[in-house]
Amino acid sequence: MNIGKLGVWYFTDVLSATGAAEFARTVEGLGYGALWYPEATGRNSMAHGSWLLSQTTKLVVATGIANIYARDAQAMHAARQALDEQSNGRFLLGLGVSHAPLVESLRGHNYTKPLTFMREYLEKMEQATYQAPAPAQRGELVLAALGPKMLELSGQKTDGAHPYNVTPEHTARARKILGPDKKLYVEQKVCLETDSERARAVARSILSMYLPLPNYRNAWFGMGFTEADVDGTSDRFLDAMVAWGEESAIADKIQAHLEAGADHVCIQPLGAENRPEMKVLEAMAKRFN
């Protein structure tokens, strides 16, 4: 699977089904290799993936991520096989353990030992039964991975990793753990805004949902940020998480991830009113595609 250097990561749940299809076709038309979308409290990621694949012709559709507590390994394996068959291998399955509040409070599962649960889940997927026609081409399987142990598991059991909310320095460490032959698909938030106050307000708004989550906090502390940086949303922290400024500054941050070892950077465009900032998507497409 070749998804190119650049993709788009977007909360497609803020769009209607028709709007999401139109957005996917726009992303495809701009030359991006993949469209990534999350799974939380909105659409079922497998059903939504099928819709987006049906509405595009060459774009890779990627879950970033599908929650492994949302369906058992047999169901996940069957969904992957079916979507690969339907799309001729354009489906990229990103799996993750999500976060304790979304797993325990929302779904009623036990979140103890998520690394062990993921390892056992992958083994069950490998052993799953599938009696429909097999896909002629298979898309990739990657894990949402931040810490060294989940990155190691990504390298051992899947095609690679999909880190989220990370810096180029983290990308370099992830590449060392994964080794040279595994895929590293990194998310980066971008905002085409040159006013520092407005740009950091956008950054602070989007990051607020992640600040209480231990998985991200631990990863940020491992990147050298302090509790004061994270809880106080320091300028240093905001500027590291969101690439903002002129087109060249945003392109430099993307390039930094690529030079640190990323195979692909999926940019998350930030704009007003939860609408995609098309200017930055158009600008980065011209620079990298």
N, C-alpha and C positions, 0 to 999 in steps of 0.2 A: 504494500500500500504506500503510495507516494502522495502526501497531502501538502507538499510544498513547504516553503519557509513560513508562510503566514496564513492564519485562519482568523475567525471571528468567534468570540464567546459572548453569548447574549441571553438575558432572561426573557426567553420567548413567551413565558406565561403572561407577560404584561400585554401581549398582543392577542387579538382574536385568531382563530385558526386561519382565516383568510389572510389576515395581516402577517402572521408568521410565515405563511407560504410565500407571500410577496417579498418579505424580507429575505428569506432564503434564496429566492431567485435573484434578488439584487446582489446579495453576497456572491453568488455564483457568477453573475454577470461581471462583477468587478475583478474576478480572477482569483478569489481566495480559495484555498484548497479544502477548507472544512468549516462547518458551522457547529459550534459546541453549545450545549444548553444544559442546565442543571435539572435535578429532581429534588423537590422539597415538599411543598404542600399544594402543588398545582397538578398539572397533567401527569399521567403515567408516562414515564420516559420512553417506554417501548411503543406505546400507541402513538405518541407524538413523533417519534422517530420514523415510524411507518408513513405517517402523513407527510413529513418533510421530504422523505425519500421519493414519495410518489409525485411530489410537486417540483422536483429538480431532475437533472439529467446526468450531471457529472460531479456535483458537489458531494463530498464526504460529509455525512451527518454523524455527529459524535456526542455521546452522552458525557457530560462533565459535571457531576457524575450520576450514574444510576446507583441508587442505594441498595446494598445487598440485603438489608433487612426488609425491603419492600416486597421481595419475592424469593422463593427458595431457589436453590441452584439448578434444579431440573427446569423450572419455569424460565430462569434466566438463559440457560443453555438453549432451550427451545426457541425463545424469542430471538436470540442472536442468530441461530441457524436460519430461521424464517426470514429475518430482515436481510441477511446476507444473500439468501436466494432471491428474494424479491428485487434487490437492488444491484445484483451482480457484484457484490462485495464492497458496496459503498458505505457500509455501516461500521463505525468504530465504537466499540463498547468500552467505555470508561467506567470502572467499578470503584466504589468507595464505601468506607464504613460510616460515613456521614458524621453526626455529632450526637452526643448523649440526649439532649433535649428532643431532637427529632426522632430518635430511636425509642427512648423510654417513655416520655410523656405523650408523644403523638401516636406511636405505634404499639406501645406496650411490651417491647422486648427488653431483654437484659443486655446492657452495654458493657459488661465486664469482659476483659480480654479480647478487644476488637481485632488485634493482630492475629491471634489464634483462630478467631472466627473466620477471618478472611482467608487464612491458609486452608482451613478445612473446607470452606466454601468453594475455593478454586479446585480442590481435589474432587469434590462432589461434582462440579461442572465437568471435569475431565471424565468422570465415570458415568455421566448422565446418558440416558437412552433417548434416541431421536429416530423415529421411524418414517418421517416424511422425506421427500427428495432432498438430498444434500446440496448445499450451494456449490456452484461451479467455482466460485472464488470466495475466499473468506477474508473479511476485514480483520482489523487488529483488535487486541484486547490489552488495555493498559489499566493501571491502578492510580487512583488519587493518592499521592504519596508525599509526605512532608519530612517525617523523621527517618533516620538511617535504617531502622528495622523494616519499615514498610517499603522503603526504596530497595532494600536488599531483596525482599519478597517479590517486588515488581520485576527485578532482574532474574530471579530464579524461576518464576512461574508464569510470567506474561511477556508481552512484547515490549513493555516499557512502563513509563510513569507519566502522570499528568499533575504536576505541582501547581498549586493555586495560592495567590497572595504571597509571592516570593520575590526575592531580589536576584540579580545576576550572580551575586556571590553564592547564594543558595544553589543556583543552577550549576555552578562550577562544582560544588560539593556533590550534588546529585549525580552529575556525570561521572565523577570518580567512583561513586558507589555502584552505579549501574554498569560501568564498563563501557567500552567503545561501541559495542554491537547492539545495544538496546536503544529504543526510541525514547526521546525526552521531549515532551510536548508541554510547554510552559504557558501559563496564563499571565497576561499583563494588562492592567487597566490603563486607559489612555484618555486624555482630555485636551482638546485643542483650545486651550484658554491661556492667554499670556498674563492675565492679572493674577498675581499670587493669592490674593485674598479670596477671589471667586473660585480659583482652581482648588484651593485647599478646603473651601467650604463644600465643594462637590466631592472631594476625596473623603472628607470627614463624614459626609452623609452616607456614602456607599459603604464605608468601612464600619459604620456603627453596628451593623447587624452581626459582624464577625468578632467584635472586640470581646464579648463575654465567653467565647467558645474556647475551651482548653486546648483543643488540637492546634488551633491557630496561635494562641498565646504561647504555647510551648515552642512552636516553630519560630515565632518572632524572637523569643528570648534566645533561642539557639542561633539566630542571625545577628545577635548583638544588641537588640533593642532592650530597653529596661521597662519595668512596670510603669514608670513615669512617662516614657515615650508612648506606650500603648494606651494607657488609661487617660493620659493627658493629650493624646493625639498630637504629639510634637510635630513641628515642621519637618524635622528629620525623618520621622516615621511616615508622615503623609507623602512626602516627596519620594520616598523609596517605594511606596506601594502604588502610587499613581504617577505615570509619566505625563507631565503637562508642559505647556509652553508652545513655542513655535513648532512647526512640522519637523524641523531638524532635530530638536531636542527629544521629541517622541521617537523619531527614527533611531537616534543614538541609543536610547534605552533598549529598543527592540534588538538592535545590532549587538548590544552588550550581552544580551541573553544568548544570541546565536554564537558569538565568539566564546562564551563561557561553556558551550557544549550543547545548547538546545538544538534539536532538529527542526523545531516548529514553534512559533510563538502565536498563541491565539489571543488577539487583542480584544479587550472588552471596552467598547466605546462608551464614554460617559457624557451625558448631556442633560438638558433640562427636562423635567416632567417625564422621566423614564422613557424617553424616546431616543432611538439610536442617533448618534451624532454622525450624520452622513459625511460631513466634510472631512473628518479624520479618517474614516474608512476609505474615502476616495483618495485622499492624499497618500496614505500608507500603501494602498494598492498600486499607485503609480510608482512608488519608490521600490517596492519589493517584489511585485509580481511581473 
